[in-house]
């Protein structure tokens, strides 16, 4: 199946499930900590909180996509890193450009995520994406849109790479 509309939005079945699961994760500090310690999507897949999310998503259109089961553990693990004190930002309406623009936003006289790190991110495979995104989320103070993050991880590939590049590079503050 090809991507037409984002799967994860506040009003979509999958988005509602993901947002509810993320809110519940706040009160389950043990599960959240366990997910944060996961070093890979494979580690995250074995954690009961991830299995709970997968079980809930089975009844949504996400389950109609080939390979969906392998993509959800990465989403669960990365979602656990998002700052629960920034719930308004995390649960904001989706905007595909928001995450790469935040990476390009200035922190001092440099972008939060350097051009070199961003280029490496765009070149990494789905298998290496998890490790890179944990580091990038830390650089963003663990503040990112849950729906944007989930959609990007789910659809990771040339279309996302291009959309992120077109959002990131023009947003970098050029020095004179």
C-alpha positions as CSV (number, residue, x, y, z in Angstrom):
1,X,0.0,0.0,0.0
2,X,1.2,3.5,-0.7
3,X,1.0,6.4,1.7
4,X,-1.7,8.9,0.9
5,X,-2.7,10.5,4.2
6,X,-0.8,10.3,7.5
7,X,-1.9,7.3,9.6
8,X,-1.2,9.0,12.9
9,X,-3.3,12.1,13.4
10,X,-5.3,13.2,16.5
11,X,-8.5,12.2,14.9
12,X,-7.5,9.0,13.1
13,X,-8.1,5.6,14.8
14,X,-4.3,4.9,15.0
15,X,-3.6,8.4,16.3
16,X,-6.2,8.1,19.0
17,X,-4.8,4.8,20.1
18,X,-1.2,6.1,20.1
19,X,-2.1,9.3,22.0
20,X,-4.0,7.4,24.7
21,X,-1.2,4.8,25.0
22,X,1.4,7.7,25.4
23,X,-0.7,9.4,28.1
24,X,-1.0,6.1,30.0
25,X,2.7,5.6,29.7
26,X,3.2,8.8,31.8
27,X,1.6,7.1,34.9
28,X,3.6,3.8,34.3
29,X,7.1,5.0,35.1
30,X,8.5,1.5,35.1
31,X,7.3,0.7,31.6
32,X,8.5,4.1,30.4
33,X,11.9,3.6,31.9
34,X,12.1,0.1,30.4
35,X,11.3,1.5,27.0
36,X,13.8,4.3,27.3
37,X,16.5,1.7,28.1
38,X,15.7,-0.3,24.9
39,X,18.8,-0.1,22.6
40,X,16.9,-1.2,19.5
41,X,13.4,-1.8,18.1
42,X,14.0,-5.5,18.7
43,X,14.6,-4.8,22.4
44,X,11.5,-2.5,22.5
45,X,9.4,-5.2,20.9
46,X,9.8,-7.5,23.9
47,X,8.5,-5.0,26.4
48,X,4.9,-5.4,27.5
49,X,4.1,-1.7,26.9
50,X,5.0,-2.1,23.3
51,X,3.0,-5.3,22.9
52,X,0.1,-3.5,24.4
53,X,0.4,-0.7,21.8
54,X,0.7,-3.3,19.0
55,X,-2.4,-5.1,20.3
56,X,-4.4,-1.9,20.3
57,X,-3.3,-0.9,16.8
58,X,-4.4,-4.3,15.3
59,X,-7.9,-2.8,15.1
60,X,-6.8,0.3,13.1
61,X,-5.8,0.8,9.5
62,X,-2.2,0.6,10.5
63,X,-2.5,-3.2,10.6
64,X,-3.4,-3.2,6.8
65,X,0.2,-2.2,5.9
66,X,2.8,-4.7,5.1
67,X,5.5,-4.8,7.7
68,X,3.6,-2.8,10.3
69,X,4.5,-5.1,13.2
70,X,8.2,-4.4,12.7
71,X,7.7,-0.6,12.6
72,X,5.7,-0.1,15.8
73,X,8.4,-1.1,18.4
74,X,10.6,1.8,17.1
75,X,7.6,4.2,17.5
76,X,6.9,2.9,21.0
77,X,10.6,3.2,22.1
78,X,11.0,6.7,20.7
79,X,7.6,7.9,22.1
80,X,8.8,6.9,25.6
81,X,11.6,9.5,25.2
82,X,9.2,12.3,24.6
83,X,8.9,14.8,27.5
84,X,5.5,14.3,29.3
85,X,5.9,17.8,30.7
86,X,5.6,19.1,27.2
87,X,2.3,17.3,26.4
88,X,0.9,20.2,24.6
89,X,3.8,20.2,22.1
90,X,4.0,16.4,21.9
91,X,0.3,16.1,21.1
92,X,0.1,19.1,18.8
93,X,-1.6,18.8,15.4
94,X,0.7,17.1,12.8
95,X,2.9,19.2,10.7
96,X,5.4,17.2,8.6
97,X,7.8,20.2,8.6
98,X,7.8,20.8,12.3
99,X,10.4,18.1,13.3
100,X,13.0,18.9,10.7
101,X,12.5,22.6,11.3
102,X,13.0,22.1,15.0
103,X,16.2,20.3,14.2
104,X,17.4,23.3,12.1
105,X,16.3,25.8,14.8
106,X,19.2,27.7,16.3
107,X,20.7,26.9,19.6
108,X,23.2,29.6,20.0
109,X,24.9,30.2,16.7
110,X,24.4,26.7,15.4
111,X,21.4,24.5,14.5
112,X,20.2,22.1,17.2
113,X,21.1,19.2,14.9
114,X,24.2,19.8,12.8
115,X,24.0,19.6,9.0
116,X,26.4,16.6,9.2
117,X,24.2,14.7,11.7
118,X,21.1,15.6,9.7
119,X,22.7,14.3,6.5
120,X,23.7,11.1,8.2
121,X,20.1,10.7,9.5
122,X,18.7,10.9,6.0
123,X,21.2,8.3,4.8
124,X,20.5,5.8,7.5
125,X,18.4,2.7,6.9
126,X,15.3,1.9,8.9
127,X,17.5,-0.5,11.0
128,X,19.8,2.3,12.1
129,X,17.1,4.9,12.5
130,X,16.3,4.2,16.1
131,X,19.7,4.9,17.5
132,X,20.1,8.1,15.5
133,X,16.6,9.4,16.5
134,X,17.2,8.8,20.3
135,X,20.3,11.1,20.0
136,X,18.4,13.7,18.0
137,X,15.4,13.7,20.4
138,X,17.9,14.4,23.2
139,X,19.3,17.3,21.3
140,X,15.7,18.6,20.9
141,X,15.2,18.3,24.7
142,X,12.9,15.3,24.0
143,X,10.3,17.7,22.6
144,X,8.7,16.6,19.3
145,X,5.3,16.0,17.9
146,X,4.2,12.4,18.6
147,X,2.1,12.2,15.5
148,X,4.8,13.6,13.2
149,X,7.4,11.3,14.8
150,X,5.2,8.2,14.4
151,X,4.4,8.9,10.8
152,X,8.0,9.6,9.9
153,X,9.2,6.4,11.6
154,X,6.4,4.3,10.0
155,X,7.0,5.6,6.5
156,X,10.8,6.1,6.7
157,X,12.2,6.2,3.2
158,X,12.9,8.5,0.2
159,X,9.6,10.4,0.5
160,X,10.3,11.3,4.2
161,X,13.9,12.0,3.5
162,X,13.0,14.5,0.8
163,X,10.2,16.2,2.8
164,X,12.6,16.6,5.8
165,X,15.4,17.9,3.6
166,X,13.1,20.5,2.1
167,X,12.1,21.6,5.6
168,X,15.5,21.5,7.3
169,X,17.9,23.2,4.9
170,X,15.9,26.4,4.2
171,X,15.3,26.7,7.9
172,X,19.0,26.8,8.9
173,X,20.1,30.3,9.9
174,X,22.8,31.2,7.5
175,X,25.7,33.1,8.8
176,X,27.0,36.1,6.8
